[in-house]
Amino acid sequence: MLGPVILAASRSDRMRRLVSAAPVTKPVVDRFIPGETVDQIVPIVRDLTDRGLELTMDVVGEDITTPAQAEAARDAYLELIDRLKPLELGTRAEMSVKLSMFGQALDGGHELALANVRPVVEAAAEIGTTVTLDAEDHTTLDSMFAIHEELRKDFPQTGCVIQAYLFRTEADARRLADSGSRVRLVKGAYKEPAEVAYQQRHEIDKAYVRILRTLMEGEGYPMIGSHDPRLISIGQELARTAGRKLDEYEFQMLYGIRGDEHLRLAAEGHRMRVYTAYGTDWYGYFMRRLAEKPANLRFFARSMVSKG
């Protein structure tokens, strides 16, 4: 299993230096991360929305060690929202945030993360859009869900992410579906122990379908985060069975992966949202994309051979 090895490499300073210095890295990274600055990303937003797609925007970077860095992450999102305002896209461009970027792992991190993320949620609401809280490793989830619940008191459209490979997620999905929440369901991209998570792909896929059925039959708004053709097809069937209209759920996929499928789903009338990351601290995000899908790693390896 290469995934755990790559995830370990994502936390290695030595591997960060080696990968960052490799001459082939930037062209491959550009496949997944189309810009480093707001100036570079705004034209991407315009292009994707002009093609009938929607976006969720992620300012990459998670290695926060000081409150000042957490405040800088907050300000980066506020700058992005300010630049999106003239485009008048509303919910066609939302934000995705990792609470680790807002100081969740620091002393007093729960309160610090809530204090930093709230202005982002408020600013997003002012331009007619919303924020989704990304899921991270299992030790952070109680805090994430508590912050999600607190934000929804004033901003009920605030979404969150749940991960199919965790044992706890079926119960989390029932609670969120009953509360009418926006929920993105993904398989999960962190290395988790067997005590808390399924380890085999077939077990994760079966859990994904069970959880997605719960979301589709509930009161909330399901967001299907998957590139798997079989799960996409199952998601469509579950939506039909639950009597959902095309605007009562959506698909989400990563920028740079299965772009033709993005356009196909949008052309069929589905809401198709592209998870679009940007920023200079791209290493951890990039390595998780390689770990999630062997085809991504093969793509990187072929690029190293052909360009090296």
Disulfide bonds with the S-S distance in Angstrom:
none
